[in-house]
Amino acid sequence: MHKITEKTLNDLELNKVLEQISECCVTGPGRALALKTAPFREEEAIMSSLKQTHEYLASFENNNTIPNHYFDPIHEELKMLQIENSVLEIESFRKIAGISATVNEHLKFFKKFEEYYPHLASACNHMELTTLFVDETGKVIDRFGEIKDNASEALYHIRKAMGMVRNKINQSFGSALSNYASAGYLDDIRESVIDNKRVLAVTAMYRKRIKGSILGHSKTGSIVYMEPESTHQYNRELDNLKYEETEEIQRILKALTNTFRPFTALLADYQDYLSMTDLTAGKAKYAASINALLPEITKERVMHFREAYHPLLLVANRKENKPTYPQTVTLEQENRIIVISGPNAGGKSITLKTVGLLQLMLQCGILIPVHERSSTFLFDRILTDIGDNQSIENHLSTYSYRLKNMNYFLRKCNDRTLFLIDEFGTGSDPELGGALAETFLEVFYEREAYGIITTHYSNLKMLANELPHAMNANMMFDRRTLEPVFQLVLGEAGSSFTFEVAQKNGIPYSLINRAKKKIERGKVRFDATIAKLQKERSKMAKTSSSLKDEEEKTREEARKMEQLNTRLKSKLESYQELFDHNQRMIYLGNKINEIAEKYFINKKKRPLISEFLRIVETENSKRKKESAAKKRSERERKEVIAKELEKKVAVIREKKKEEKKKKAAEQVKPKPRPALKVGDRVRLEDGRAVGSIDTIEKNKAIVNYGMFTTSVALDKLELVEAKKRS
């Protein structure tokens, strides 16, 4: 694929889409990547990016949520690692450990759910899962960002000695504080802190009685802050230990830096992967916000955008609670150029930009807001000529600039090109500019390029009508209210509604009439005819829509009634069965009650048992009959189904035979039928058995097949062998 020019990106306002995507990213590198997004040059890269975004979007609706990908950038750390003998700061190691932990979590997740996210998994399967960065950082730095005491044996001993010295400092200072306070040399506040050292708050008049160093005084000079001499000795010892601690920490960090230095390339891969993941997540969030999806990408040169929305317009209108109207556009080999006409402010340019921007977004790996049954293919080039394009710097007029642009189109246009031209042919004399535009359009058509143009020129509308693989289209306009309907209608040119729009905007009717007289009568009639056709088309569309709605409602009501009828029938059957069962139980209960009463009177067991057995046998015989009836009804039901299937198969076969006969009749002229006579050997049409004619009566023949004879119409027989005549 060729590089799509910066002009096309600007004309279709891709940068505004990228800004909205960048706002959905959560990291600085991810936002930067979003703003730099451009159309891919390789088809494989386009499909990979689209499928990764599609999988990430799908993760929002299932339970297998993709792990968090946030990270702190390590650009400076990577630069430092490339410098020999450099030492990273503690925070840098924490960033590296954080990135490593995040990537490890992703690697484990995608290994587990590779079946759900195959393309996202493929984006990280080249990287190595290692705990080196997390483990080595954890040995040295704690979760609060401090160097651990056991980071090295030397540091452990230094900090242990520092703890002992601090205890001595506290003890010596506490002793001095107690002694001098009891002597009355200290101020009421007793002590303070200067340069992280505890000092005595000595009353100025007693400062010479204190053994120690003066470190400061109050603003009024009434208090002198002194460090006791015994404490001073320990503080010097502590300062020496602190210096040793700093040196040891620096040595530890340098060793850790040298451990990480060979893995600079791997860390760069980690950061690149998480940046790309952030971009993919941003695209997926943006897709969710505009109900975008991945249409079918085909090898065939067919673009079918169904119910396509302009994403920028959709977002802007949503903020203002305004409706956005989708468009359905199809470009294919048999209909590869669409010429859109109609009034200004009717939506022609938006329709053209919608198609161009959506195709551009797809080739940048961004999902688009269209119906799920949409499809398209990938273009090598997308060429645009939209807007005024007057070049002040190059001293070019609008028309000169457009001609220069057309020259570029002529050099680059081929059968893998999508061209989009707004207000084609304008900027010059209508007749001359229109003629040149017509010639350009013929060249684009001959090169089998795909394209959409908007125009008011009648000659371009007529050319689109004449070319077999081009089509007129118009943006519908309500002539009664003089308001645009924002609906694209394929197959007919649109009126510009020049005089109607002028009247709506307050131009006096007398001036409009004068203007009408200045142009050819045929032109006015042509424009009026187009407007009338549009009006009729609008009425038909509304009628068709209402009829479809009524039909759908009727079908739905019929379906509901059928379901209700089925439920009622089922309930009636179950109630009947329950009633029959209850009646049977009552009958059996009465019988048993009679037997029990007889036994109560005569105390005879034999009659009792015989009566019970008779009842049981009667019930079992009924059960057998019911079981047999059920089996019979089930068998009959299956037989009915089999017969129905056989009938359907027979009907289908009969239809196929009829179709074959029709085709044969169309392809082969019927041969003259020979006159059949008694004794001729014949067979039925499409039959194999051969017999001889015994007699012929009234266009019917008795055919003898040896084992049997049958009566067949003469026109159903074909001659196999004529009887030899003596």
N, C-alpha and C positions, 0 to 999 in steps of 0.2 A: 504494500500500500504506500501511496505517496503522502508526503507531509501536507496536512491541511493548513492553509495559510492563516496568518494572524488576522487578516481582514475578515475572513469567514468567521473566526472565533468572536471577533468584535461585533460583526453584523448580527450574529445570532445571540449575543449577550451571554456567552458561556461563563464569563468571569463572575456574573451575578449568581449563577447556580453554584459555582465553586465557593463563593463567599458563604452561601447558606450551608454548604456541606462542611466548610471549615468550622462554622459555629457549632456543629454537632460533634467535632473532635474534642478530646479531653487533654491532649498533650501538645506542647509547642511544635515538636517535629511533625506530628500528625497534621496540625493546621497548616504548616508550611507546605507539606506534600499536597494537601488538598488544593491550595491556591496555585500550585505549579502543575496540576493535572492537565494533561493534553491528550488528544487522540492517539491511541496506540498505532504503531506501524505494522505490527504483526497480528494476524487473525487469532493465532493461538493465545497471545497475551490478552486480547480483548475478551475471548471466551473464558479464560482463566479468571480474570478480574470480575466479570459479570457473574460467574458461577460462585465465586467466593462471597461476593456481596449477597447473592441470592441465598446462600446457605446461612450467612450471618443473620439475614432478615428472618429466615425460618426459625432460628434459635430463639427469637423473641416469643414464639408461640408454643414452644415445647418445654419439657422439664429439664432437658440437658443444656442448661445455661452455660455459655462460654465464659471461662474465668475472666476476672478483671485484668486489663492490660495496661493500666496506668504506670508510668515510670518517670523518674527524674532524668533529664538528658545528661549524657556523659561526653559531650563533644570536647570540652576542655580536658577532661581526664584522658581521653584517647590521644589528644595532642601531647600531653605530658608524658604518657607512656612511651611515645616515640622518641623522646629526648633522653639520652643516656645519663645515668646517675640522678635523674629527677626523682622527687619524693612526693607522693600523693598525700593529701590531707585526710583526716579521719572521716569527714563527711563524704569525700570522694569514694572511699572504700564502702561506705554504707550505700551509696547510690549503685555501685557496681554489684554489691551483694543483692540489692533489691531487684535490679534488672535480671540477674541470674535466677533468682527465686521465681520471678514472674514467668520467665521463659520456661523454666523447668515445669512449672504448673501447667503451662500450655502444652508442652510436649507430652506430659503424662495424660492430659485430658484428650488430646487428639489421637493418641495411640489407643485409648480406650474406646473412643467414639468415632473412629475413622470411617466406619460404615455410614454414619449419619452425615459427617462433614468431610467427604473425600478430598475436595479441592482446598479447603482450609488446612487440612492435614498435610497435603502435599507441599504447602507453602513453608512448612517448618520441618519436614522430615529430613532435610539435609543437615540440620544442626545437631550438635552433640549434647546430650543431657549430662551435665556434670555438676557436682556439688562442691567443687574446689573453691569457688569464690565465696560461697556462703560459709563453708566450714572454716576456711583460713581466716576470713574476717571475724567469724564468731569466736575463734581462739584468742583474738587480740582485742576486739572491741565489744563492749557490752551493749545491751539494748538502749542504754541512755546516751550512747555516743562517747563513752569514756574508755580509756585504755585499761584493760583488766590488770589486776595486781600480778596474776600468774602468767602474763604475756611472755615473760622470760624470768629465769631464775635470778638474774642480777636485779631486775626491777622489783621482784618480790622482796629481796633483802634490803634494797634501798628504801622501799616504802615502809618496811617493818622498822628500820632504823629511824625513819622520819616520825613514825608514830611514837616511838620511845622518846625522841627528843621533844615532841610536842607535849607529851606528858610531863617531862621535866620543866618545860617552859611554864606550863600551867601551875605546877607545884611551886616553882620559885616565885612566880608572879603572885600566886595566892598568899605565899608567906610574906612577901614584901608588902602587899596590900594590907594584910592584917596588922603588921608591925607599925607601918606608918599611919594607918587609920587610928590605931589606939594612941599614937603619940600626938594626934591632932594636926598632922601636917597636910592632910588631904582636904580638898574641897568637898562639898556635900555630894557631888556626882561621883566622887571617888575614883572612877576610871573612865577611859574612853578608848577608841580605836583609831590609829593613824597608820596608813600604809599596811593595813591588814595585821597590825601589831597592837597588842593590848598595852596601854600606857597608863601611868598614874596621873590623876588630875590633882597636881600639887598647888597649894596656895603659894602665890609668887614670893611672899616674904620668907618661906621655908625652903626654897629651892636648893640653897647651899647645904642644907642638912641631909639631902637625899643623895645617895651614891648611885649615879647613873647618867644617862645621856639625855639632853633636852632635844625633843623632836618637834616641838611647836608650842604655841600659846594661844589663848583665847583672843577675841577681837579687842577686849578692854585691857588685856594684859594682866588681869587679876589671877589667871590660872595658867600654870606652866605644865605642859604634858611631857612626862619623863619616863624613860625606859629604865627599869632597875638594872644595875650592873650585872647581877647574876643571870637575869633573863637575857640580857644582851649577848652574853657568851653563847647561850643555847641557840639564840636566833641566828647568830653567825654560822653555827654548826648546821642549823636547818637550811639556811640559804645554800650552803655547799651541797647538801643532800638534794635540794631542789634542782640545782644545776646538773648534778649527776642523773637525776630522774629525767630531765629534759633531754639530755644526751642519749640516754638509754631508749627513751620513747622514739627519738629520731632514728636511732639504729633499727628499732623494731619495724617502724613504718617503711624504712628504706628496704629492709629485707622482704616485707610483704609486697612492696611495689615491684621488686625484682621477681618475686614469685608470679605476679600477674602479668608482667611485661611480655612474656612469650605468647600470651593469649589475646593480644590487642586486636587481631583480626576477628577472633571469635566474638569478642565483646562488641565490635563494630557490627557484626552480623546480628547479634542480639538486639542492638538498638535499631537497626534497619528493619528487622522483623516486627518489632513492637510498633514502630512508626507506621509501617504498612498495615498492621492490624488495626491501629487507631484510625487510619484512613478508611479501611474497609468497614469498620464499625460506624464511622461517620456517614459513609454512603448508605449503610443499612438504616440508620436512624432517620436520615433524610428521606429515604424511600418510604419508610413507615409513615412519615408525616404527610406525604403527598399521595399515599396509596399506590406507590409504584411497584412494578413487578418486572420479571424477565420474560419478554415475549419470545416466541419461537424464532430462532436464527436459522434461516434456511440457506441451502446452496443455490436454490432456484432464484432467479432475479424477480422476486415478488415482494413488494412492500405493502403491507395491509395494516394500517394503524386504525384500530376500531375504538371509538369513544376516547380519542386522545385529547389530553389537556395540556395547555401551555403551563409548565411548572411555575414560572415566575408570576404569571397572571393568577394562577390558582392560589398561591400563597398571599398575594396582595389582596385579592378579593375576599379571601377568608378572613383577613384582619378587619376588613370593612363590612363583613357580613353581606357581601354581594354574591350573586350566582355566577358561576363560570360555565360556559357552554362548551361541551366536547365536540370534536369533529371526527368524522370517519373518512379516511383518504386511502385510496388503493392505486398503486402504480405497478404495472406488470408489462410484460413484453407486448401484449396486444393493446395496452392502454398506458403508454409510458410517459406521455406529456399531458398535463392538465392546464388549461387556460382558464383562470378564474376571473370573472367580471362581476360587475355590480356596483352599487353606490359607494361613495366614500364613507368611511366610518362604519362600514357594514361588516368588517372582520376579515377582509381579504388578506391583508398583510399579516394579521395574527395567525391565520390558518397556515400561510406560507412559512412563517417563523416557527410555528409549532412543529411542523414536519421536520424542518431543518434542525432545530434545537434537539428534538427527541432523537433523531438519527445521530447527531453529534455526541449527545450524552451516552448513547449506547456504545459508540466507538471509543469513549473515554472510560468504559467500564462502569457506567452509572445506570441504575434501573430507571424505568420511565413510567409515567402515569397513563397507562392504556388498559383496554380490556384484555382479559387473559387469553382471548382467542386471537390476539394480534400476532403478526409475524413480519419479519423483514430480513434483508440480507445486508452484507457489509460492502460499502462503496469504497473505491480507491481514492476518489476525490469528491469533495463537496465544494461547489463554487457558488458564491452569492454576489448579488448586486442589489443591495437594499439601502434605501435612504437617499439623501441628497447627494452625498459624496463630492461636493464641490471642494476643490483643492486650492486654497489660497496660496500656500507655500509654492506650489508648482505653477501658479498662474493659469489654472485650468478651469474652464466653466464646467457646470454640471454635465452637459452633453459631451464635452470633450473627455471628461473623466470616464463617463460611461462607455464611450467608444473605445477608450484605452482598455477598459475592463473587458469589453466584448472581444477585443483582439486577443486578450489572454484566454478567454473562454474558448475561442476558436482554435487556439494552439493546444489546449489541454483536454478538451472535451472528447470523451470516448464512451464506449458502452458500459463502463464501470464508473460513470460519473453521475452525480446528482447535482443539477443546477437549479438555483432559486433566484428568480428575477422579479423585483417589485416594480410596478408601473413601467412595464417593458415598452421601450420606444419613445418615452417622453423626453422633453428637453429640447426638441427641435420642431420644425414645421410638421404639423400632424400628418400630412400626406407623405412627405419625404421621409420623415422619421419612421412612420408606420411601415412604409415600403421596405426600408432598411431592416427594421425589426422583423418583418415577415421573412426576409432572406436569411437572417441569422437563425430564426426558428426552423426554417427548412434544413439548414446545415446541421443543427443539433438533432433534428429528427432523423436525418440520413445517417448520422453516426450512432444512432440507437441509444442516445443518452436519455436518462430519466430526468424529468424536471417538472417544476410548477412555476407558472408565471402569473402575474396579475396585470390586467390592462383594461383600458377603456376603449381601445381601438377596435372598430368593427371589422377591419380587414384581418386582424389576428383571430377574432372570434370565427370568422368565416373559414379561415385557413384550418383552424382546429376542427371545424365541422367536416372539412374536405379530406383531411389526412386520416387514413383508416386506423392508425394506432395512436391518435391524439384525441382528446375529449374536451369539450367545453364544460364549465361548471360555473355556478353563481352563488353568491351569498344572498339568501332570501331576505325580502324587504316587504314590510307590511304597508301596502299602498294607502290603506285607509288612515292609519295613524302616522305614516311616514317615519316609522321607527324600524331599525334593523332587527332581524330575528336571530342573527348569529348562527345560522345553520347552512352548511354547505350542501348544495344539491348538484349531483353529477348528471351530465347528459344534456344540459341546455345552457346557452349563454344567458347572461344577466343584463338587465337594463341599468344604465347609470343613474336613472331617475334624476337627471340634471335639472329639469324644470320644476319637478315636484319638490326636490330638496331646496331649490332657490325660493319657491313659494313658501315653504315651511319657515325659512329663515327671514321672511318679511320682505322679500323683493316684490314690488308692486306687480299686480297681474298684467297691467297694460304693458309694462316693460318686457315681461316674459313673452307676451304675444308678439311684440315687435321682434324679439329675438327669434321666435319660431319662424317668422316670415323671412328672416335673413338666411335661413338654411334650406337645403333641399327638402321638398315635401316627402320624398321617399325615405330620407333618413329619419324624419320624425315618425313616420308610419312604422318603419323597421323597429325603432326603439320602443314605440308604443306596443307593437305586437309582442316583443320580448317581455315587456312588463306585464301584458295580459296573460301570456303563457305562465309567467312566474306566479301570478295571482291564482290561476287555475290549478297549478301544481300544488300551491299551498293549501287550497281547499281540498284537493284530492288527498293530500297527505293527512290532513286533519280527519277527513271522513274515514280513511283507511285505518287510522290509529284508533278512532272511536269504535269502529266495527270490530277490530281485533280485540279491544278491551271487552266489548259486549260478548264476543264469542268465548273469550277466556273465562268471563264470569259465568256464562251458561254452562260451560264444561265443568267448572268447579262446582256449581250447584248440582249438576247431574251426578257428579262423582260423590258428593256428600250424601245425596238422596240414596244412591246405590249402596253406600256404606251403611246408612241408617237402616235401609230395608234388610240388608244382610244381618245386621245386629238384631233387629226385631224378629226375623225369621229364626235366628239361632236361639233367642230367648224363648220364643213360643215352643220350639222343639224341646228345649230343656224343661220348660214348665209342664209340657205334655208328658214327658218321661217321668217327671217327679210325681205328677198326678197318678199316672198308671201304677207307679211303684207303691204309692201310698194306698191305693185301692187294693192292690194285691196283698199288702201287709195287713190291711183291715180284714180282708177275707180269710187269710191264714190265721189271724188272731181269733176270729169268731169260731173257726173250725176247731182250733186247739182248745178254746174255752168249752165248746160242746163236749169234746172228748174227755176233758178234765172233769166236767160235771157228771158224765156217765160213770166214770171211774169212781167218783166220790160216792155215788149211789150204790153201785154193785160191787165195787172193789175187785173187779176182774182185770187181770193184767193182759191176758191174751188178746181180747178185743182192743185194749188200749194200744198194744204194740202194733197190731195189724192196721189199725186206723192211722197211726203215725207213719208206718211204712208206705201205706197207700198215698198219703199226702206227699211224702218225700219223693216217691216214684213219679207222681203227677208233676211235681215241680221240676224234677230232673228232665222229664220228657219235654216240658215247656222250654227248659234251658237249651236242650239239644236242638229243638226246632228253631229257637231264636238264633243260636250259633250258626246253624245251617243257613238260615235266612240271611244272616249277616254276610256269611261267606259267599252265598249266591249273589247278594246285592253288590258285594265288592267285586266279584268276578264279572257281573253284568256291567258294572261301572267301567272296569278295565276294558271290557269288550267294546263298550260304547266309545271310549276314548280311542281304542285301536282303530275302530271303524271310521271315526272322525278323521284320525290321522291318515288312514288309507285314502279317504275321500279327498283330503287336502293334497296328498301326494299325487293322486290321480288327476286332480284339477291342474296341479302344477305341470305334470307330465303332458297333459292334454294341451295346456297353453304352450309348452315348449314345442310340441309337435306342430301345433298350428303356426307358431312363429317360424319353425323350420320350413313348413309347407309354403308359408307366405314368401320367405326368403328365396326358396327354390323356385317359386312361381315367378318372383321378380327377376331372378338371375337367369333361369332357363325357360325358353319359350316352350309351351306344351307341344309335344309331338302329336301328329295326327293318329288317332286311335284306329287300329285295324278292326275290321268287322269280324266279330267272333261267330263261329259256327259250331254245330254239334260235332263232337269228336276232337275239338281243339284242346290241347293241354294248356291250362291256365293256372294262375295263382292270384291270391288277393294282393292288393297294393300293400307294400311294406311287410308282406308275409313271405314265408319260406316254403310251406307245404304246396305241392303241385298236384292238381287233379284234372280230370277230363270232363267236358260238358256232355251231359246226357240229353237234356232237352233245353229249349229256349222258349219262354212264353212271356209276352208283355214286358220287355226289357229286363227280365229276370232269367237266370240260368240255374239249372240243377247241376251242381258240380259233384262228381263222384271221386272221393278220396280213397276208395278201396274199402276201408273199414266203416265209413259212413258217407252219407250224402248231405248236402246243404244247399239251400236256396240263397243266391247272392245276386245283387243288382249288377247288371252288365258293366256299368261305369266304374264299379269297384274292382273289376278284374283286369289283369293284364296278360297278354299273350306270351306264352313260353315257347310253344311249338304248334304250328298249324298242322291239322290232319292232312296226311298225304291224299290227294285226290287222284282217283284212277282215270 
